[in-house]
C-alpha cells in the first residue's frame, strides 16, 4: 500500500486525471428513470435497451450485445435479458472490468406502505446510479483513450429479480455472463451499485474483502488520499451483489462499492417507491466517478 501511495502522489503532481462530471451523471440517472421501471418485460426495459445500445455503440471500441433467454425463476415463462459489454482499448490483454446492473426491481417489497409493495420501483439509486457513473466513464474513455490497459464496462440485466430469502435467483444476468465471458477475460472487477446516496458512506463490503482484499485496499486508500472520507476502512454488511456472483461462477476477483444504508441506518429507500432521483446526489455520483477515473488512469500510466 505504501508503494501505491507514493505512486499516487507522484502521478497527480505530474499528470492531470480527467474530470468526472457529476452533473452529466445526474442527467443520465434522471434519463433512465424517465423511462419508468426497467424490470425485464416492461416498457421501460425496452426503452432502456434502445438507449444503452445507441449510447454505447457510439463511444466504445467494441460493443457486445449479449441476449439471454432463461427460464423465469417464478413463472412458467421465459425471462429475456440483455447484458452489454463495452470494451475499450481492445488490443490490451491486461483488462479491468467495471460493472453495474441496469434493471430495476419489479416490486417495492420493502415499502413501509403495504399498499405500494406490489408496485415496481424507479430504481434511481438501485440501478440507475451505477449505470450513470459507468456511462460518463465511457464518454471519458472515448475522448481520452487508454494507452496500455483495457477497460470493460459491463451493464448487467436481471440482477434484481429474486425474492427475499432466495439468493439463487438474484444476479441472473451475471450468472449468464459468467458462462460466456469473451477473451481476454478481465483480471478483476469493480461493481458499482447504490452510489448516489445523499448521506454517502462506504464501509468495506465483506464478500469484497474475502474475494479481493488487495483491490479493496487500493481503492479505499486512493479514495482517502483524494480526500473522500466516506470510504470507511471498517467492515460493513455482506451483500450478495453482482460481484459475489461473478466470483462464484466465473472465479474473477471482484469487489463492490455500495452504500446499503440509503440514506442512513434509521431510514432506507432501498426496494421502495422512494428510490427516486430526488433522493440522490450529484456530488455523490461525482465522488465515485472521480475515484474510478483516478484508478483507471493511474493503472494505465503504471502499466
N, C-alpha and C positions, 0 to 999 in steps of 0.2 A: 504493500500500500504506500510505503514511503516513496518508492520509485515513481509510482503513478502521480503522487502529489508533486514531486519535483518536475516531472514531465509536464504536468498540467500548468504549473506556474510559468515554465519556460514557454509553453505553447501560447498561452493567452497574452503574453507580453510581446510575442513576435509575429503573431498572425491573427487576423480577425476571423471570428466564427460568424457564420450567417445569423442574422437577427430572425428570431421566431416572432411572427406577427400574431399576437393573441386576438386582435380584433378580427383578423381573417379567419382564425379558428372558430371564433364565436359565430361568425356569419355562416360558416359551414355546418356548425352544430344546429343552428336555427333552421337552415335549409333542409336538413334531414328531418327535423321534427315537423316541418311544414308538410312533408309527405304523409304525415299521420303515423299510426302504429305500423311497425315494419316486421311483424312476425310472418313466417312463411305462409303463403296463400292469400295474404292481404293485398289490397290495392297499394298501400304504402310500400310494401315489399317490392312489388312490381316496378313502381316509380323509382325506388332507390336503386334497383338493379340497372335501370337505364342510365341514371345519373352516374353511378360508380363506373360503369363501363365506359361511358363517354369521357369522364374526367380522367380516369387512369390511363386510357389508351392515348390520351393527348400528352401526358407528362412522363410516362415510364418508357424505358428502353424496350421492355417486353412485358406484355400483359397476358397472363394465363387465366382464362375463364374456365373454372372447374365446376361444371354442373354435376349434381349428385341427386339421385333418386333412391331414397332409402325407405324402409317400412316406417310408418308413423308409430311412435312409441306407445300411443294410447288409443289410436283409432284404426279401423280397418281401411286404411288409406295409405297413400304414398306421400312422403314428405319431400318436397322438391327444394333443394338447397343449391346455393351458388357461392363458392369461395373465389376470391380474386387474389392472384399473386402478381404484384407489380415488382418487376426486377430492374435494378439499376447497376450499371457497370457489369454487363453480362460476362465480360472476359475474365473477371476475377473469381478464383475458386475459394478465396477467403471471404466468406459471406456471413453476415449478421442479419437476423430476421426480427422485425418489429411486427406485432400483431394486435388486432383489435376486432371485436365482433360487431357486426353491423345490424344484426337482427334485434328485435325487442321482444319483451315478454308478452304473451297473449292475455295473461290475467294479472290483475293488480291484487294478488292474493295476500299481500301484506298491508293493504289499506286498512286504516282504522274504521272506515265506514264500510260495514259489511255489504251495503247495497252497491258498492263500487268494486267489490272484489272479483267480479266476473268481467270487468271492463279491461280492455287492453291498455298498456302503458305507452306513453310517448317516448320514454327512454332517452331523455336529454343527456343525463349523466351516464346511465347504464346502457351504453351502446354508442350514442352519437358523440360523446366527448372523446373517447379514444380514437374513433374514426376521424374526427375533425383534426386532431393532432397529427395523425398519420398523413392525411391529405395535404396539410400545409408542408410537412416534411417532404412529401413527394414533389411539390412545387419547387421547394428549395433545391432538391437534388437534381431536378430538371435544369434549373438555372445555373447551378454551380456543381457540375459533375464531379464525382469522386475520381481520384487518380489511382488508388491502389486496392481498396476493399470493395466488395459488392454488398449492396443492401437489398433485402427482400422485404416488401411490405405485404403482409397477409391480412386480408379483410375476410373475416370468418362469419359464416352463416350458421344458424341453428345452435347457437351457444345456450340460449335461454329457454329451451322448450321442455325441460324436465319439470317434475313435480317435487315439492318439498319432501325430503327424506328418500329421494330416488336419484342418487348422484349419477347412475349409469346412463341416464337419459338427458344429462346436460353435456355440453361440449360436443354435440353431434357432428358439427362441421369440422372440428379439429380431428375427431376420430377418422372421418372420411379422408381428410387431407393427409393424415399420417400414413395411409396406405399407398399413396401415390405422390410422394414428395419428389419433385424433379431434381435432377443433378445439375450442378453440385449442391448438395444439401447445406443448409446453414450450420455453422459451428455451434451456435446457441441462439436463444430467442429472448426477447423482452416483450411481455404482454402489457398493454396499456388499457386500463378499464376503470371507469368511475373516477376520473381525474379532475372534474370541473367543480368539485365541492367548494362552496364559498368559505368554509372553515377547513381548509386543506390540511391534511395530516396523514403522512405516510409512514406508519411503522413498517417493519420488515415482515412481510407475509411468510408464514412458517414453511410452506412447501418450497417456496423460492430459496430459502436458506438451506434446506436439505438438498435441493437439486443442483444449485449453483452458487455456493456461498461466496466464491471469489467474484462472481459477477455482481451480486448484491453489494459487496464491499466496494467495488469500483464505482458503481452508480451512486450509492449513498455518499461516499466520500466526495465524489465530484460535485454532487448537489450541495453538500455542506460547504465546500470550497467556493462555490458560486454564491453562497450566502442564503441558501434556501433551507432554513432550519426546520421546515415542515417535514423534511425527510429525517425521521427519527431513528436512531440506532438502538431501537428496542424491538423485541418480537411482538407482533400483533397476532390476530387470529389466523388460522389456517383456512384458506379459501380454495375450493375446487373450481378454479377458473381454467381458461384455455391452456395456460402454461402447464397446469397439472396434467391435463390430458395429452398434450404434446409430448411431455416427458414420459408418461406412462406408455403411450402407444408407439412413439417414434424414437424414444431414447435421446431426444435432443435436450440438453440442459436449458432450462427456461425459468424465468422469474416474472413476477407480477408487480407492477406499480399500481396500487389500488388503495383508495380511501373508502373503506367499507362503512365507516360511520358518516352518514350523509344526511344532515350536515354535522351531527355530533352524536355523542353517546346517549343523549337524552331524547333525541328525535331522529327519525330515519325515514327518508323518502324512497328508499330502495324498494322496488317492486310495488310502488303505489302510484296513484294518479297524480301525485305531486312531483313526480320526476319530470319536470318541465324546464324550459330554458330560463325562466325567471329565477329558478333556484340554482343556477350555475354561474360561474365567474370567469370573465375574460382573463383576469390575472392568473387564476389557477391554471387555465389552459396554457398561458404563456410560460409559466414556470416549468411545467412538464416538457413542453416543446423545447425550451431553452436547454434543459439538461440533456435531452436526447440529441439535439443538434451538436452541442459541445462534444458529447460522447462519440458521435459518428465521425466528426471531422478530426478529433484528436486521434482516433483509431486509424483514420486514413493517413494522417501525417506520420503516425508511429510506424505503420507498416512499410 
